[in-house]
């Protein structure tokens, strides 16, 4: 009985390992945390009485969400909690970009300056 369990576990490990080479490698993207509604528009001109961070947080509510603007594209972030503390700031996001859904699947987010 125990030997059969080990064989099942070993087979599962082999199947899992076989899938790893085909997995997308993690990449690092650098840009500004924005929102999907405003995208690359300058927040300071949209809400004159709010900071960029306040505007991003307000605009990321509801059907909109946090995104990364890397200078050329606005990519929705899969993690919608962590970016709130980096709203309007330069960050490095490690993850995998899914072209089909236009979503950056986030593994980690950190300030671009490393602090």
Buried (B, 14 or more C-beta within 10 A) or exposed (E): EEEEEEEEEEEEEEEEEEEEEEEEEEEEBEBBBBBBBBEBBEBEEBBEEBEBBBBBBBBBEEEBBBBBBBEEBBBBBBBEEBBBEBBBBEBBBBBBBBEEEEBBBBBEBBEBEEE
